[in-house]
């Protein structure tokens, strides 16, 4: 039976702890104009329900009154985000809100840097994060996406091997083990489904 690496390691080990913070240009663009996958109304509802992530986000970021208002701050970044997000099947520009950090100073320094919440410490938060054009993290994020895709492809190969192994196994105990590993692989692929893992 093929060996399968459980969940491909933790998020912290695979991504956060390896993110080279020295790549940041300290340009402040990702603080001046940012968006989230969740619409503003949903964030407000989550905040009211006590969701810590939504509370932290809305404590730091203030919504722009319109997409055009955000474009006045950074047109290139806004258009880049819209272009990349429009590739998703469920993209609805009417639910898209841009925000700006209420703390960022004109010289791009952060007066709450030492006390900043996890959402700021973890930026860019995933290899699929949309960063400003020219961001120091661009190439590194591309490499991390490709590494993840390779791991998912390997998991799919393992899955096919398991399917073949199942046809040759009659032992119920072995079948249970195979199905357990299959479920882990399916879970891994599912985690990355929103990034297109079914096509990798």
N, C-alpha and C positions, 0 to 999 in steps of 0.2 A: 504494500500500500504506500503511495507517495507521502512523503513527509509534508505536513502543512503548517506553516508559521501562523500561529493563532493571531488573528486580527492584524497581521503584518506590523506588529509593534504599536506602542501607544502614540497618540497624537503628539504628546510632549517630546517623546524620544525621537520620533521620525521627522518632526517639523519644528516645533517651537524652540527646542533646545539647540537645534542646528542652524537656526536662522541667523546669519551674520549681520548683526545690527550695524556694523561698520559700513555696510553698503548704502545706508540711508544718507541722502544728500542734504538732509535737514532743510528742504525747500518749503515745507509747510503745506504743499498742495493737497496732500491726502487728509489734512486737518481742515483746510479751508472749504473743500468741496468733497462730500462723502455721501453715499447712499447705502441702503440696506435692501435685502431681498423682501423684507416685510413692508407693506404699506404703512404710512404714518398712522392711520386710524387703528391699525392692528397693534402697532407699537404702543400707542396710548392705552389701548385696552389691556395689553399685557402689563404695562406699567401699573395700571390701576389694580390689577390682580396680584401685584407683588413680584412679578418676574424681575430678577436681579439684573439680567442683561439689558432689558428694556429700560429699567430705571437708570442704570449707569449711562446708557446711550443718551437718553433724553435729558439727563443732568448735565451732560457735556455739550451736546449738539443741538443747535436751534435750526428749525426748518426754514429754508428760503421760501418766500411767498409764491415762487413759480420757478419753472425750469429756466425761463429767460433770466430771472434774477441770478440764478446760479451761473448761467453762461456769462453774465457780466463779470463775474469773479474769475472764472476759468473756462472759457469756451471749449478749448481743446480737450480738457479733461471730461467735461460734461458730454460732449459729442462722442468721445471714446467710450465712455460708460454706456451710453444709449446704444451705440453700435454693437458692443459686445453683449449687452443684455438682450438685445432684440433677437439674438440667435436662439434664445430659449423659446420653446413652444408656448409657454404660458405668459410671455411678456406682455404687459399692458402699460403703455406709457402714461396713461391717466392715473395709475396707482404709484407712479414713481415720484419720490420726493428727494430733493437734495438738501443737505444740511451743512452747516459750518460750525466749527468749534468756537464757543463763546469765550474761551480763554486764550487762544493763540494771539501772540503779540505781533506787531508789524515787522519785527526783526526775525520772525519765525521761531522765537523761543516760547517755551511753555512754562508759565508760572506755577503750574501744579505738577510738574514733571515727576517729582519724587513720590507724589501721592496719586498719580494718574491711575485710573481703573484698568482692569485686565484687558478690556477691549482696546485700549490704547497701547498697552504693553505688547499685545499680541498682533499688532498691525505690521505687515499684511497677515491676516489670520489663517489663510489657507493658500496652497499653491495656485488656486483658481481665483484669488483675489484680483480685482481689476485695479491696477495701479496707474498713476499718471504716466503719460508717455515720457520716456527718458528717465523714469525712476531707476535708482540704483539696484533695485530688487528684480527688475524685469528678467534678466538673463537667468538669475538664480531660480526664480519662480518657474521659468520654462523648464529648467533641468529637473526641478522637483516634480513637476507635472509628468515629465517623461519617465522618471523613476517610478512614480506611482502607476502609470500605465503599464510599465513592464511587469510590475508585481501583480497587477490584475490579470494581465495576459498569462503569466505563469500560473496563477490560480485557476484560470480557465482550462489550461492544459492539464493541470492536476485533476480537474473535474472530469475531463474526458477520459483520463486514465482510470478514474474511479468507476465511471460508467462501464468501461470494458471489464474491469475487475469484478464488478457485480455480476456480469453474465457468466463468469467462471467460478463464482463462489456459491456454495450451497450452505455453508456453515452460518447459522443464524447470528452467532456472536460476532463474526467477522462482518456480516451484513449490517449489523447495528453500528459497528465502528465506522464502516464506510459511509453510512448515512449521516453519522455525526459530523464527519469531516466535510461531506457534501454540504451540509447545512451551514457550516462555518464559511465555506467558499461562497455560497450563495449570499450570505450576509455581507461578506466583503465586497462583492460585486454590487450589491444593492446600495451600500454606503456611497459608492461613487456614481450611482445611476444618474443623479442630477447633473453630473459632469460628462455624461455620455459613455459610461463604462460598457454598456451593451454593444457598442460599436468598436471597442478597442481590440 
